[in-house]
Amino acid sequence: MFNVLDHELVPKHEILHKDEKKAVLEKFGIPKDRLPFIMESDPVIKAIKAKAGDVIKISRKSPTAGDSVYYRVVVKG
């Protein structure tokens, strides 16, 4: 079976722990539901076994922008 996490175009996805999630939300001054969504049915979310309500840190590398970090909240779907 193909592991989506091994594909070169899939950036690193991490589930944030409770204290990390709290720090991110405080940093941006927003509630969790104001973060962009990512569906529970997304292949990467399934692979890392994230559940609805988890906050995911996505780290992308770009030749022009360098390293960039994005946050998403997992929703049912």
PELINGI-V31879 format. One record per pair of residues at least 6 apart in sequence whose ideal C-beta (glycine too) atoms are under 8 Angstrom apart, sorted by the first residue. I is the first residue (numbers start at 1). J is the second residue. D is the distance in whole Angstrom. If there is no record, write none. Layout:
i: [I | I]
j: [J | J]
d: [D | D]
This chain:
i: [3 | 4 | 4 | 4 | 4 | 5 | 5 | 5 | 5 | 10 | 11 | 11 | 11 | 11 | 12 | 12 | 13 | 13 | 13 | 13 | 13 | 13 | 13 | 14 | 14 | 14 | 14 | 15 | 15 | 15 | 15 | 15 | 16 | 16 | 16 | 16 | 16 | 16 | 20 | 20 | 21 | 21 | 24 | 24 | 24 | 25 | 25 | 25 | 32 | 32 | 32 | 33 | 35 | 35 | 35 | 35 | 36 | 36 | 36 | 36 | 37 | 37 | 37 | 37 | 38 | 38 | 38 | 38 | 38 | 38 | 39 | 39 | 39 | 39 | 39 | 40 | 40 | 40 | 40 | 40 | 40 | 40 | 40 | 41 | 45 | 45 | 48 | 50 | 50 | 51 | 52 | 52 | 52 | 53 | 53 | 54 | 54 | 55 | 55 | 55 | 55 | 56 | 56 | 56 | 56 | 57 | 57 | 57 | 58 | 58 | 58 | 58 | 59 | 59 | 59 | 60 | 60 | 60 | 60 | 61 | 62]
j: [47 | 10 | 43 | 44 | 47 | 13 | 44 | 47 | 48 | 44 | 58 | 59 | 60 | 61 | 58 | 59 | 44 | 45 | 48 | 50 | 56 | 57 | 58 | 48 | 56 | 57 | 59 | 48 | 50 | 54 | 55 | 56 | 24 | 54 | 55 | 56 | 57 | 71 | 55 | 57 | 32 | 55 | 55 | 57 | 71 | 31 | 32 | 55 | 53 | 55 | 73 | 73 | 55 | 71 | 72 | 73 | 70 | 71 | 72 | 73 | 72 | 73 | 74 | 75 | 45 | 56 | 72 | 73 | 74 | 75 | 45 | 74 | 75 | 76 | 77 | 46 | 50 | 51 | 52 | 74 | 75 | 76 | 77 | 77 | 56 | 74 | 56 | 56 | 74 | 74 | 74 | 75 | 76 | 73 | 74 | 73 | 74 | 71 | 72 | 73 | 74 | 71 | 72 | 73 | 74 | 69 | 70 | 71 | 69 | 70 | 71 | 72 | 67 | 68 | 69 | 67 | 68 | 69 | 70 | 67 | 68]
d: [7 | 6 | 5 | 6 | 5 | 8 | 7 | 5 | 7 | 6 | 5 | 6 | 4 | 7 | 7 | 4 | 5 | 8 | 6 | 8 | 6 | 7 | 5 | 8 | 7 | 5 | 8 | 6 | 5 | 5 | 8 | 6 | 7 | 7 | 5 | 7 | 6 | 8 | 8 | 8 | 7 | 5 | 7 | 8 | 6 | 7 | 6 | 8 | 7 | 7 | 5 | 7 | 7 | 5 | 6 | 4 | 8 | 8 | 5 | 7 | 7 | 6 | 8 | 5 | 6 | 6 | 4 | 7 | 6 | 7 | 7 | 8 | 6 | 8 | 4 | 8 | 7 | 7 | 6 | 6 | 7 | 5 | 6 | 5 | 7 | 6 | 8 | 6 | 5 | 6 | 5 | 6 | 5 | 7 | 7 | 7 | 5 | 6 | 7 | 5 | 8 | 7 | 5 | 8 | 6 | 6 | 8 | 6 | 7 | 4 | 7 | 6 | 7 | 8 | 5 | 7 | 5 | 8 | 7 | 6 | 6]
